[in-house]
Amino acid sequence: MAIFGDNSGFTLIELLVVVAIISLLSSVILASLSSARESARDTRRATDFEQLRTAMELYYNDNGNYAQGESDPGDEYDRVSRECTNSPLYNNLVGKDYLQVMITDPIDNVNSCQNANDNSKFYYGWDESNIGGSKCFSVNRFESGVPEGLQALNQQPDTNFGGDANFNHADFVYCFGN
């Protein structure tokens, strides 16, 4: 005599349905985690800008001018990163203790501190002087849009920048002085 009868176990269709449901749920969870990571990186970009802004204002209060980012007009240190230790901006802010560590985009993979002109890359840019203003900082890309707190400060939609560091195509640009 059989204990379970003739219909013990699951059919192949039932197993496939369960696997499909589990796959669907895991893809939804992974997608939401990816979105949360993007949002966290964008929040870090906004926080990095605020750190740089505070350091620049402290430097201005102590020195009567904003920190210099290039040693002469021919210099092209147009990427802001902890890897660009020879840039005048790095030396003025980190070297003089206005920042403990130079801000760096969370995704940036620095292979050069010069010629940051790629629309699709994630990096922070710097341009000492151009037609849009002087001592300008940019966040080349945000992943989920410019954070609300920075939208009112964003000079990018209103100004034709030109110059270095891809400012004409950056998602966010802020100039410290004119």
C-alpha positions in Angstrom: 0.0 0.0 0.0 1.4 3.4 -1.1 1.5 6.0 1.6 1.2 9.1 -0.6 -0.8 7.6 -3.4 -0.2 8.0 -7.1 0.1 11.9 -7.1 3.1 12.5 -4.9 5.5 15.4 -5.7 5.2 18.4 -8.0 4.6 18.4 -11.7 7.1 19.9 -14.1 4.7 22.8 -14.8 4.4 23.6 -11.1 8.2 23.7 -10.7 8.6 25.9 -13.8 6.0 28.4 -12.4 7.8 28.6 -9.1 11.2 29.1 -10.8 9.7 31.9 -13.0 8.2 33.6 -10.0 11.4 33.5 -8.1 13.3 34.8 -11.1 10.9 37.7 -11.5 11.1 38.7 -7.9 14.9 38.6 -7.8 15.1 40.8 -11.0 12.8 43.4 -9.4 14.9 43.4 -6.2 18.1 43.7 -8.2 16.7 46.6 -10.2 15.6 48.5 -7.1 19.1 47.9 -5.6 20.7 49.3 -8.7 18.5 52.3 -8.6 19.4 52.8 -4.9 23.1 52.6 -5.7 22.7 55.3 -8.5 20.8 57.5 -6.1 23.5 57.1 -3.4 26.3 57.9 -5.9 24.4 61.1 -7.0 23.9 62.1 -3.4 27.7 61.7 -2.9 28.3 63.9 -5.9 26.1 66.6 -4.4 27.9 66.3 -1.1 31.3 66.4 -2.8 30.3 69.7 -4.5 29.2 71.2 -1.2 32.5 70.1 0.4 34.4 71.8 -2.5 32.2 74.9 -2.3 32.8 75.2 1.5 36.6 74.7 1.0 36.6 77.4 -1.7 34.7 79.9 0.4 37.0 79.2 3.4 40.0 79.8 1.1 38.4 83.0 -0.2 37.9 84.2 3.4 41.5 83.6 4.3 43.2 84.8 1.1 40.8 87.3 -0.5 40.5 85.2 -3.7 39.4 81.8 -4.8 41.9 79.0 -5.0 43.7 78.8 -8.3 43.1 75.6 -10.3 45.7 76.0 -13.1 49.2 77.5 -12.8 48.9 79.3 -16.2 46.4 79.5 -19.0 48.2 76.7 -20.9 47.9 74.3 -18.0 45.1 71.8 -18.4 44.4 70.3 -15.1 40.8 70.0 -15.9 39.9 66.9 -13.8 39.2 67.2 -10.1 40.4 64.0 -8.4 42.4 62.7 -5.5 44.7 61.1 -8.2 45.6 64.5 -9.7 48.1 65.5 -6.9 50.1 67.8 -9.2 47.1 70.1 -9.9 47.3 73.6 -8.4 43.7 73.1 -7.1 44.7 70.0 -5.3 47.8 71.8 -3.8 45.7 74.8 -2.8 42.9 72.9 -1.1 44.4 69.7 0.2 47.9 70.9 0.6 46.7 73.9 2.7 44.2 71.8 4.7 41.0 73.2 3.3 40.1 69.7 2.3 41.3 66.5 4.0 41.1 64.5 0.7 40.3 65.8 -2.7 36.8 65.0 -3.9 36.5 62.4 -6.6 33.5 61.1 -8.5 32.5 57.7 -7.1 32.8 56.0 -10.6 35.7 58.0 -12.0 38.6 55.9 -13.1 41.3 58.5 -13.6 43.7 57.7 -16.3 44.7 61.3 -17.0 44.2 64.6 -15.2 43.9 66.4 -18.5 41.5 66.5 -21.4 38.4 65.4 -19.6 36.1 65.8 -22.6 33.9 62.7 -22.8 30.1 63.1 -22.6 29.4 59.6 -21.2 32.1 59.5 -18.5 31.6 60.2 -14.8 34.1 62.8 -13.4 34.4 66.2 -11.9 35.8 68.9 -14.1 37.5 72.3 -13.5 38.0 75.2 -15.8 39.9 78.2 -14.5 38.5 80.7 -17.0 36.1 80.5 -19.9 33.2 82.5 -21.5 30.8 81.2 -18.9 32.7 82.4 -15.8 35.9 81.8 -13.9 36.9 79.1 -11.5 34.1 76.7 -12.6 33.4 73.2 -11.3 31.4 70.6 -13.1 29.8 67.2 -12.4 29.9 65.7 -15.9 27.2 63.1 -15.3 24.5 62.4 -12.7 22.9 59.0 -13.0 19.4 59.9 -11.9 19.2 63.7 -12.6 20.6 66.7 -10.9 19.6 66.5 -7.2 17.0 69.0 -6.2 19.3 70.9 -3.8 21.7 71.7 -6.7 19.2 72.6 -9.4 18.9 76.3 -8.4 22.8 76.6 -8.4 23.2 74.9 -11.8 24.5 77.4 -14.4 24.7 74.9 -17.2 21.3 75.4 -18.8 21.7 79.1 -19.1 25.3 79.5 -20.3 27.4 78.5 -23.2 30.6 77.6 -21.5 33.0 76.2 -24.1 36.5 75.7 -22.8 37.8 72.6 -21.1 36.3 69.7 -19.1 33.3 69.2 -21.3 31.3 72.0 -19.6 28.9 72.5 -22.5 27.6 69.0 -22.0 28.0 68.5 -18.3 24.9 67.9 -16.1 26.0 70.5 -13.5 28.3 73.6 -13.6 28.9 76.1 -10.9 31.3 79.1 -11.2 32.9 80.6 -8.0 33.9 84.0 -9.3 33.8 86.3 -12.3 
